[in-house]
Amino acid sequence: MITKQALGNMLFGMADILRDKVEDYKSYILSLLFFKRLSDNYQWEIEHEKEQFIIDYVREPSPRELDVIAKKKHDFTIPDGCFWDDVRLAPIDKKNEKLDAAVTAIAEQNIDKDGKYVLKGIINTVRWNEPAPDGSGRKKLDPEVLTNLINYLSAVDLSNNNVTVDVLGDAYEYLIKRFADENKGGTMAGQFYTPQEVVDIIVRYLKPQKGETVYDPTCGSGGFLLNAAKYARASYDTQKSIRLFGQELVWNTWAICNINMILHGLDARIEQGDTIRYPKFKSEENELELRTFDKVMANFPFSMENWAQNGEPKKDKKGNTVNKKDGTPQIEYKKEFTDPYNRLVYGVPPYSNGDFAFLQHIIASLDDKGKAGVVCPQGVLFRGQPEKTEEEDGQNRKADVEYTIRRGFLQGVDFKQHVNIIDAIVVLPGNLFYGTTIPGAIIFFDKNKPEERKNKVLMVYAAKKGWYREEANMSVLEPQDVLRISTILESWGDEEKAKHWIKHQKNRLHIRIEEELDFQLSEIENDTKEELAKQTEKLAKAKLALQTKAENGKKPTAGELKAVEAAQKALDKLTSDKAARETAFREKAEKIRQAIADVENELMQMFADPELRKRYFSIVDMDEIEENEFNLNIPRYVDTFEPEEQIDLKEAIADFQKAMQMESDAEKELEELLKSINN
């Protein structure tokens, strides 16, 4: 059986074949991988069912029974002539056409009991036979490149005989992350990938329960849904104990998400379309009412301009487009947006920024006891101005809509219900998300808050320097950073709850660390096995040559002695390099374990010190929030000031005096040197 990283590395090697050959090459790789999986598993399913038949009936199946097995025992149907080998064996000049025809036929053949095409737009999302745009008659994807791609992937069996669902699904996730890492600064990366650590924080705080529904309105490649299923499996022994729903606008990303769900063996419904204008999950009784869910998890596109698609580029008097400083066109909004689904009950957000449109969609998608965890830009915490009278500041100013919406989240639609649905806020480090540098936060909503929390909001400050790893163009949350955030969220200031949570999470994290270490060590073993074997054999041959000469009473030549020496050095270097890599991973694992222990001690000290708590979190009541005019900017509630490092004055003076003395001694030495030269 192949390991997930070995498979992942092999699959990512396909990127080297496709890079610079087509745009968005991840879709080509992931779609081809899916086709190969279906084809390989189809053959395996027949053999597996045949073996089971023999066990059950103690005889070989008849030709008719074998035909039934071949036709009925599959998750998906593959028509004759549309298997992987049919494409692989096609002539090069027919390869593109054959592949395109095969995946199109598979898409057409797989229809569920409701008449829905379950693979259409998924397995055939890539146009393999698309002509080159220059009108030359060539293919957009060169047939030789496609042939190399197919031959490369043909080397691995993707059936259940060689790859489990978990390994295949994890390798697929590994690929998605690699693609995102490769395009960290690009907008596409942010559209389909949310950092795993952020997903983990949200899933573990919301805790999907058995029988619940989980929804992501902007699901990308499906990270939230997938991790909710993993949480369910760890908690209830089956990932299908919860039902998954998602919607995604971008066609290719929608296809990738569907493939992700299928490869992981999940029963998920993923729809394509614009969530704000055309939500796909609606009440069965009323087409103009949204379906509601138990849990919603989302990372919507930050600050989307023209979210209602009711704006047009501004034109000057000559009819030319007026651009902003960044070169993009200015947008004029001439039409009002009317929401037929009655989601914008707190107010219609500015058409130039869709943050509060997505947030209101999420709130409307929660049932009466529903909870949500939403990644959003920090601006939603404080954007917008309250009403001011002339007596207050010398001017009359109406409250703007973003202020009104945020206040509505805290006090209810008409500000009189005193219904606060904001449960907790986590302010995250900047540069944490792919495709944007906008600082992010997590807002947790709860429509059924416990009585003791109804008029309170937990504010968590997780952007403190040193509480995340800074890379060249991104910030990264480490396991100990996630532990710190999740502990504060879980405990809500209760030290005993924090102790219990840390104990449970430490065990989980230590198991993961050991699993990752074992995995990395096995990968090193696999990486070096062949080269070490070759070099060992080479050394043995060189030594054998010396032994043979010695047995024949002959002296070895200088070249033969040098060959043994060189072979030994090469083997020693390979062995040493392998040991160094293993040591590096062991040290890294130990460093993470120690960091987790340090955070545990740090948190216990924090809970014991009321003054220190203020630097981590604050449980804020509604009176204080109202005093701050419903501004939720974290520095108003948590001490985010970074204290300067304390300096020991006596030690500093001693160091200064020592430096002055060294300077004086150096001057004397220079004077004496100059005198000796002059004499």
C-alpha positions in Angstrom: 0.0 0.0 0.0 1.3 3.4 -0.9 1.7 6.2 1.7 -0.1 9.5 1.4 3.1 11.6 1.0 4.7 9.2 -1.5 1.5 9.4 -3.5 1.2 13.2 -3.0 4.8 13.8 -4.1 4.3 11.6 -7.1 1.1 13.4 -8.0 2.7 16.8 -7.5 5.4 15.7 -9.9 2.8 16.0 -12.5 2.9 19.7 -12.0 6.4 19.7 -13.4 5.1 18.2 -16.6 2.2 20.7 -16.9 3.7 23.9 -15.5 3.8 26.8 -18.0 1.8 24.6 -20.5 -1.7 25.5 -19.4 -3.4 28.0 -17.0 -4.8 26.6 -13.7 -2.9 23.3 -14.1 -4.2 22.0 -10.8 -7.6 21.4 -12.4 -5.9 19.2 -15.1 -4.0 17.2 -12.5 -6.9 16.7 -10.0 -9.4 15.8 -12.8 -7.0 13.3 -14.3 -6.4 11.8 -10.9 -10.1 11.4 -10.4 -10.6 9.6 -13.7 -7.7 7.3 -13.0 -9.2 6.5 -9.5 -12.6 5.6 -10.9 -11.1 3.5 -13.7 -8.7 1.6 -11.4 -11.3 1.0 -8.7 -13.9 -0.2 -11.3 -11.6 -3.2 -12.1 -10.8 -3.8 -8.5 -14.5 -3.7 -7.5 -15.2 -6.5 -9.9 -12.3 -8.7 -8.6 -13.3 -7.9 -5.0 -17.0 -8.8 -5.5 -15.9 -12.0 -7.4 -13.8 -13.0 -4.4 -16.6 -12.3 -2.1 -19.0 -14.4 -4.2 -16.6 -17.3 -4.0 -16.5 -17.0 -0.2 -20.2 -16.7 0.1 -21.2 -19.5 -2.4 -18.0 -21.6 -2.4 -17.9 -21.6 -6.2 -17.0 -19.5 -9.2 -19.7 -17.1 -10.5 -21.3 -18.1 -13.8 -20.8 -15.9 -16.8 -24.3 -14.4 -16.2 -23.5 -13.8 -12.5 -20.2 -12.3 -13.4 -21.9 -9.9 -15.9 -24.3 -8.8 -13.0 -21.3 -8.2 -10.8 -19.6 -6.2 -13.5 -22.6 -4.0 -14.1 -24.1 -3.5 -10.6 -21.3 -3.5 -8.1 -19.9 0.0 -8.7 -20.1 3.4 -7.1 -20.0 4.9 -10.6 -20.6 3.6 -14.2 -17.9 3.6 -16.8 -19.0 2.8 -20.4 -17.1 0.4 -22.5 -14.2 2.0 -24.3 -13.9 4.8 -21.6 -11.4 3.3 -19.2 -7.9 4.6 -18.4 -6.2 2.0 -20.6 -8.4 2.9 -23.5 -7.1 6.4 -23.3 -3.5 5.3 -22.5 -3.3 3.1 -25.6 -4.9 5.6 -28.0 -2.5 7.0 -30.6 -0.8 10.3 -29.6 -2.7 12.3 -32.2 -6.0 10.9 -30.9 -5.1 11.1 -27.2 -6.8 14.4 -26.4 -9.9 13.5 -28.3 -10.1 10.0 -26.7 -9.7 11.4 -23.1 -12.3 14.1 -23.7 -14.8 11.6 -25.1 -14.2 9.2 -22.2 -14.8 11.6 -19.4 -17.8 13.2 -21.3 -19.4 9.7 -21.6 -18.8 8.9 -18.0 -20.4 12.3 -17.0 -23.4 11.4 -19.2 -23.8 7.9 -17.8 -23.9 8.6 -14.1 -27.4 9.7 -13.1 -29.0 9.3 -9.7 -32.5 8.2 -8.8 -33.8 11.8 -9.0 -32.4 12.2 -12.6 -29.5 14.4 -11.6 -26.1 14.0 -13.3 -23.8 13.3 -10.4 -20.5 13.7 -12.3 -21.4 16.2 -14.9 -19.1 19.3 -14.7 -16.9 17.4 -12.2 -15.1 14.6 -14.1 -15.3 16.6 -17.4 -14.6 20.1 -16.0 -11.4 20.2 -18.1 -11.7 20.5 -21.9 -9.0 18.1 -22.9 -9.6 18.4 -26.7 -9.8 22.2 -26.7 -8.1 23.8 -29.8 -5.2 26.2 -29.3 -6.6 29.8 -29.3 -4.3 30.9 -32.2 -6.3 29.1 -34.8 -3.3 27.0 -35.8 -5.3 23.7 -35.5 -3.1 22.5 -32.7 -4.4 21.4 -29.3 -4.3 23.8 -26.3 -2.7 21.0 -24.4 0.0 19.4 -26.5 -0.7 15.7 -27.1 2.9 14.8 -26.2 2.5 16.6 -22.9 -0.8 14.8 -22.2 0.9 11.5 -23.1 3.7 12.2 -20.7 1.1 13.0 -18.0 -0.8 9.8 -18.6 2.3 7.6 -18.7 3.5 9.2 -15.5 0.2 8.6 -13.6 -0.1 5.1 -15.1 2.8 4.0 -12.9 0.6 3.9 -9.7 -2.4 1.8 -9.0 -5.1 4.0 -7.5 -7.6 1.2 -6.6 -8.5 0.2 -3.1 -6.0 -2.6 -3.5 -3.1 -0.1 -3.3 -4.6 3.1 -1.9 -7.1 3.4 0.9 -9.8 6.1 0.8 -8.0 7.9 3.7 -4.6 7.9 1.9 -6.1 9.0 -1.4 -8.2 11.7 0.2 -5.2 12.9 2.3 -3.0 12.9 -0.8 -5.6 15.0 -2.6 -5.6 17.5 0.3 -1.8 17.5 0.2 -2.0 18.5 -3.4 -4.5 21.3 -2.8 -2.2 22.7 -0.1 0.8 22.5 -2.3 -1.0 24.3 -5.0 -2.1 27.0 -2.6 1.5 27.3 -1.2 2.8 27.7 -4.7 0.5 30.6 -5.3 0.4 32.2 -1.9 0.1 35.7 -3.2 -2.4 34.9 -5.9 -6.1 35.4 -5.4 -6.9 31.9 -6.7 -5.2 30.3 -3.7 -7.4 32.2 -1.3 -10.5 31.2 -3.2 -10.1 27.5 -2.6 -7.9 27.0 0.5 -8.2 28.1 4.2 -5.2 27.3 6.5 -5.8 24.0 8.3 -5.1 25.6 11.7 -7.9 28.1 11.3 -10.3 25.4 10.1 -9.3 23.3 13.2 -10.0 26.1 15.6 -13.5 26.6 14.2 -14.5 23.0 13.9 -13.4 22.1 17.4 -15.2 25.1 18.9 -18.5 24.4 17.1 -18.3 20.6 17.7 -20.6 19.1 15.0 -23.0 16.7 16.8 -24.3 13.4 15.5 -27.2 13.8 13.1 -26.5 17.5 12.5 -26.2 19.4 9.2 -23.1 21.4 8.4 -23.1 24.1 5.7 -20.4 26.2 4.0 -21.8 28.9 1.7 -18.4 29.6 0.0 -16.9 26.2 0.4 -13.8 26.4 -1.9 -12.2 23.0 -2.1 -14.2 21.8 1.0 -11.8 22.1 3.9 -14.4 23.0 6.5 -16.8 20.3 5.4 -14.1 17.7 5.3 -12.7 18.5 8.7 -16.2 18.5 10.2 -16.6 15.0 8.8 -13.2 14.0 10.3 -14.3 15.4 13.7 -17.5 13.4 13.4 -15.6 10.2 12.7 -13.3 10.7 15.6 -16.2 11.4 17.9 -18.8 8.9 16.6 -16.8 6.3 14.6 -18.3 7.4 11.3 -17.8 10.4 9.2 -21.4 10.0 7.8 -23.0 10.8 11.2 -23.3 14.4 10.0 -24.7 15.7 6.6 -22.6 18.1 4.6 -23.7 20.9 2.3 -21.8 23.5 0.4 -22.0 26.1 -2.4 -19.1 27.4 -4.6 -19.1 30.0 -7.3 -16.0 29.1 -9.3 -16.7 26.1 -11.6 -13.3 24.5 -11.4 -13.2 25.0 -7.6 -16.7 23.5 -7.3 -15.5 20.5 -9.3 -12.4 20.1 -7.1 -14.6 20.2 -4.0 -16.9 17.5 -5.4 -13.9 15.3 -6.2 -12.6 15.9 -2.7 -15.8 14.8 -1.1 -16.0 11.7 -3.4 -12.4 10.6 -2.8 -12.9 10.9 0.9 -16.1 8.7 0.7 -18.4 11.5 2.0 -22.0 11.9 1.3 -22.1 15.6 0.6 -24.2 17.9 -1.6 -22.1 20.6 -3.2 -23.9 23.1 -5.5 -22.5 25.6 -7.9 -23.5 29.3 -8.1 -23.4 32.8 -6.6 -24.5 32.3 -2.9 -25.7 35.9 -2.4 -27.7 36.2 -5.6 -28.7 32.6 -6.3 -28.6 30.5 -3.0 -29.1 26.9 -3.9 -30.3 25.6 -0.5 -33.9 26.6 0.0 -36.8 25.3 2.0 -38.8 22.5 0.5 -42.0 24.3 1.4 -41.1 27.8 0.1 -38.7 28.6 -2.7 -38.1 32.1 -1.2 -37.0 30.8 2.2 -33.5 29.5 2.9 -32.9 26.1 4.2 -31.4 26.4 7.7 -28.6 24.3 9.2 -27.2 23.3 12.6 -23.7 24.6 12.0 -22.3 27.0 9.4 -18.5 27.4 8.8 -17.2 29.8 6.2 -14.3 31.9 4.9 -16.0 34.1 2.4 -14.2 36.4 -0.1 -13.0 39.4 1.9 -14.6 42.8 1.1 -16.0 41.8 -2.2 -16.8 44.8 -4.4 -20.1 44.8 -6.5 -21.4 41.8 -4.5 -24.9 42.4 -5.7 -23.7 42.6 -9.4 -25.7 45.9 -9.7 -22.8 48.1 -10.6 -21.2 49.1 -13.9 -17.8 50.7 -14.7 -18.0 54.5 -14.4 -17.6 56.5 -17.6 -16.3 60.0 -18.2 -17.9 62.5 -20.6 -16.0 60.9 -23.5 -17.3 57.4 -22.6 -14.0 56.2 -21.3 -13.8 54.0 -18.2 -12.7 55.9 -15.1 -10.1 53.8 -13.2 -9.0 53.8 -9.6 -5.3 54.3 -8.6 -4.8 50.5 -8.8 -5.9 50.4 -12.4 -9.3 48.7 -11.8 -12.4 50.5 -12.9 -14.5 52.7 -10.6 -18.0 51.2 -10.2 -21.2 53.1 -10.2 -24.2 51.5 -8.5 -27.4 52.7 -10.3 -29.8 49.9 -9.3 -31.0 49.0 -5.8 -30.7 45.4 -4.7 -33.8 43.6 -3.4 -33.2 40.3 -1.7 -36.1 37.9 -2.3 -34.9 35.7 0.5 -35.3 38.3 3.2 -31.7 37.9 4.5 -30.7 41.5 4.8 -32.9 42.2 7.8 -30.2 44.1 9.7 -29.6 46.4 6.7 -28.4 46.4 3.1 -24.6 46.7 3.1 -22.7 49.1 0.9 -22.5 47.6 -2.6 -18.8 48.3 -2.6 -18.2 45.8 0.2 -19.9 42.5 0.6 -18.7 41.4 4.1 -22.0 42.1 5.9 -24.0 40.6 3.0 -22.2 37.3 3.5 -22.5 37.5 7.3 -26.3 38.1 7.1 -26.6 35.2 4.6 -24.8 33.0 7.2 -27.0 34.1 10.0 -30.2 33.6 7.9 -28.9 30.0 7.2 -28.8 29.1 10.9 -31.7 27.3 12.5 -33.1 28.6 15.8 -30.3 26.8 17.8 -27.6 27.1 15.2 -24.0 28.2 15.6 -21.5 29.5 13.1 -17.8 30.2 12.9 -16.9 32.7 10.2 -13.5 34.0 9.0 -13.8 37.7 8.0 -11.7 40.8 7.7 -11.1 42.7 11.0 -12.8 45.7 9.5 -16.3 44.3 10.2 -15.5 44.7 13.9 -15.3 48.5 13.8 -16.3 49.9 10.3 -19.2 52.3 10.4 -20.1 55.3 12.4 -22.9 55.8 14.9 -25.5 58.6 14.8 -24.3 61.9 16.1 -26.4 65.0 17.0 -25.4 68.6 16.7 -25.3 68.8 20.5 -22.8 65.9 20.7 -20.3 67.0 18.0 -21.6 70.0 16.3 -23.0 68.1 13.3 -26.0 66.0 12.5 -25.0 62.6 11.2 -27.0 59.5 10.7 -25.7 56.1 11.7 -24.3 54.4 8.6 -25.4 50.9 7.6 -22.4 48.9 8.7 -22.6 50.3 12.2 -26.4 49.5 12.2 -25.8 45.9 11.1 -23.1 45.2 13.7 -25.3 46.8 16.4 -28.1 44.6 15.2 -26.0 41.5 15.7 -25.5 42.6 19.3 -29.0 44.0 20.1 -31.4 42.5 17.7 -33.0 43.8 14.5 -34.7 46.8 16.1 -32.2 47.3 18.9 -35.0 46.6 21.4 -35.0 42.8 21.5 -31.6 42.7 23.3 -30.8 39.5 21.4 -27.0 39.2 21.1 -26.0 36.5 18.7 -22.2 37.2 18.7 -20.6 34.6 21.0 -16.9 35.1 20.6 -14.3 37.0 18.5 -10.8 35.9 17.8 -8.4 38.5 16.2 -5.8 36.7 14.1 -2.3 37.7 12.9 -2.0 39.5 9.6 -0.9 37.8 6.5 -2.4 34.5 7.6 -4.7 33.9 4.6 -3.8 32.9 1.1 -4.4 35.6 -1.6 -4.9 38.6 0.8 -2.9 40.6 3.3 -6.0 41.9 5.0 -5.9 41.1 8.7 -8.5 38.5 9.6 -10.7 37.5 12.5 -13.0 34.7 13.4 -16.5 35.6 14.6 -18.6 32.9 16.3 -22.4 33.3 16.2 -24.8 31.5 18.4 -28.6 31.8 18.1 -29.1 29.9 21.4 -26.5 31.3 23.8 -26.4 29.9 27.3 -28.2 32.2 29.8 -24.9 33.2 31.5 -23.4 34.3 28.2 -26.4 36.1 26.6 -25.2 39.6 27.3 -21.5 38.9 26.9 -18.9 38.5 24.2 -15.6 36.7 24.6 -12.8 38.7 22.9 -9.6 36.8 22.2 -6.4 38.5 21.1 -4.3 36.0 19.0 -2.2 38.4 17.0 0.5 38.9 19.7 4.0 38.8 18.3 5.5 35.4 19.1 2.2 33.6 19.0 2.6 32.7 15.4 5.5 31.9 13.0 6.5 34.6 10.5 7.6 33.5 7.1 8.7 35.6 4.1 5.2 36.4 2.9 2.9 34.6 5.3 2.1 34.0 8.9 1.6 30.5 10.2 -0.1 29.2 13.3 1.8 26.4 15.0 0.2 23.6 17.1 1.0 25.4 20.3 -0.6 28.6 19.0 -3.8 26.7 18.1 -3.8 25.2 21.6 -3.6 28.6 23.1 -6.5 30.0 21.1 -8.7 26.9 21.5 -8.1 26.8 25.3 -9.2 30.4 25.8 -12.3 29.8 23.6 -13.2 26.6 25.3 -12.7 27.7 28.9 -14.4 31.1 28.7 -12.2 32.2 31.6 -12.8 29.0 33.7 -9.4 27.6 34.8 -10.7 24.1 35.5 -12.3 23.9 32.0 -8.9 25.0 30.6 -7.0 22.3 32.5 -9.4 19.6 31.2 -9.2 20.9 27.6 -5.4 21.2 27.6 -5.1 17.6 28.9 -7.3 16.3 26.2 -5.7 18.4 23.4 -2.1 17.6 24.6 -2.8 13.9 24.2 -4.3 14.4 20.7 -1.4 16.7 19.6 1.2 14.3 21.0 -0.3 11.4 19.0 -0.3 13.6 15.9 3.3 14.6 16.5 4.3 10.9 16.8 2.3 10.0 13.7 3.9 12.8 11.7 7.4 11.8 13.0 6.9 8.2 12.1 5.6 9.2 8.7 8.6 11.5 8.0 11.1 8.9 9.1 9.4 6.3 6.9 9.6 8.8 4.0 13.3 9.3 4.6 13.8 5.5 4.6 11.9 5.2 1.3 13.8 8.2 -0.2 17.2 6.8 0.7 16.7 3.1 0.4 17.5 2.7 -3.3 20.6 5.0 -3.3 22.0 3.4 -0.1 21.5 0.0 -1.7 23.3 1.0 -4.9 26.2 2.6 -3.0 26.5 -0.4 -0.6 26.6 -2.7 -3.7 29.2 -0.4 -5.3 31.4 -0.6 -2.2 31.0 -4.3 -2.0 32.2 -4.8 -5.6 35.2 -2.5 -5.0 36.2 -4.5 -1.9 35.6 -7.8 -3.7 38.1 -6.6 -6.4 40.7 -6.1 -3.7 40.0 -9.4 -2.0 40.2 -11.3 -5.4 43.7 -9.7 -6.0 44.8 -10.5 -2.5 43.7 -14.1 -2.9 45.7 -14.3 -6.2 48.8 -12.8 -4.5 48.5 -9.6 -6.4 48.7 -6.0 -5.2 45.8 -3.7 -5.8 46.3 -0.8 -8.1 46.1 2.8 -6.9 42.9 3.2 -8.9 41.3 0.2 -7.2 42.3 1.5 -3.7 40.9 4.9 -4.6 37.7 3.3 -5.8 37.1 1.6 -2.4 37.9 4.8 -0.6 35.6 6.9 -2.8 32.8 4.3 -2.5 33.2 4.3 1.3 33.1 8.1 1.5 30.0 8.2 -0.7 28.3 5.6 1.5 29.3 7.4 4.7 28.0 10.7 3.3 24.6 9.1 2.4 24.4 7.5 5.8 25.4 10.7 7.5 22.9 12.8 5.5 20.1 10.3 6.3 20.9 10.4 10.0 21.0 14.2 9.9 17.6 14.4 8.3 16.2 11.9 10.8 17.8 13.9 13.7 16.3 17.1 12.3 12.8 15.7 12.3 13.2 14.2 15.8 14.5 17.6 17.1 11.6 19.3 15.4 9.1 17.0 17.0 10.7 17.5 20.4 10.7 21.3 19.9 6.9 21.2 19.2 6.3 19.0 22.2 8.3 21.4 24.4 6.4 24.4 22.9 3.1 22.7 23.8 4.3 22.2 27.4 5.5 25.8 27.5 2.1 27.1 26.4 0.4 24.9 29.0 2.6 26.5 31.7 2.0 30.0 30.2 -1.8 29.5 30.2 -1.8 28.3 33.8 0.2 31.4 34.9 -2.2 33.6 32.9 -5.3 32.1 34.5 -3.8 32.7 37.9 -3.0 36.3 37.3 -5.9 38.7 36.6 -3.6 41.4 35.2 -2.0 38.9 32.8 -5.4 37.7 31.6 -6.1 41.2 30.1 -3.3 40.6 27.6 -5.0 37.4 26.3 -8.8 37.8 26.4 -11.7 39.7 27.9 -15.3 38.7 28.6 -17.1 41.9 27.8 -20.6 42.6 28.9 -23.1 44.6 26.7 -23.0 47.7 28.9 -19.3 48.1 28.0 -19.9 47.4 24.4 -22.6 50.0 24.3 -20.3 52.5 26.0 -17.9 51.9 23.1 -20.8 52.6 20.6 -20.8 48.9 19.5 -17.3 49.1 18.2 -15.7 45.7 18.6 -12.1 46.7 17.9 -10.1 44.4 20.1 -7.8 47.1 21.7 -10.8 48.6 23.3 -11.3 45.5 25.4 -8.0 43.6 25.5 -4.6 45.0 26.4 -2.8 44.6 23.1 0.1 46.9 24.0 3.4 45.1 23.5 5.6 46.0 26.6 9.2 46.9 25.9 11.7 44.4 27.1 12.8 45.0 30.7 16.4 46.1 31.0 18.5 45.5 34.1 19.9 49.0 34.7 22.9 47.8 36.7 23.8 45.3 34.1 23.4 47.8 31.3 25.7 50.3 33.1 28.3 47.6 33.6 28.1 46.7 29.9 28.5 50.3 29.0 31.5 50.8 31.2 33.1 47.6 29.8 32.6 48.9 26.3 34.1 52.3 27.1 37.1 50.6 28.7 37.6 48.4 25.6 37.5 51.5 23.4 40.1 53.3 25.7 42.4 50.2 25.6 42.1 50.1 21.8 43.0 53.8 21.5 46.1 53.3 23.6 47.2 50.3 21.5 46.7 52.3 18.3 48.8 55.2 19.8 51.6 52.9 20.7 51.5 51.3 17.3 51.7 54.7 15.5 54.7 55.7 17.8 56.6 52.5 16.9 56.0 53.1 13.2 57.2 56.7 13.4 60.4 55.7 15.3 
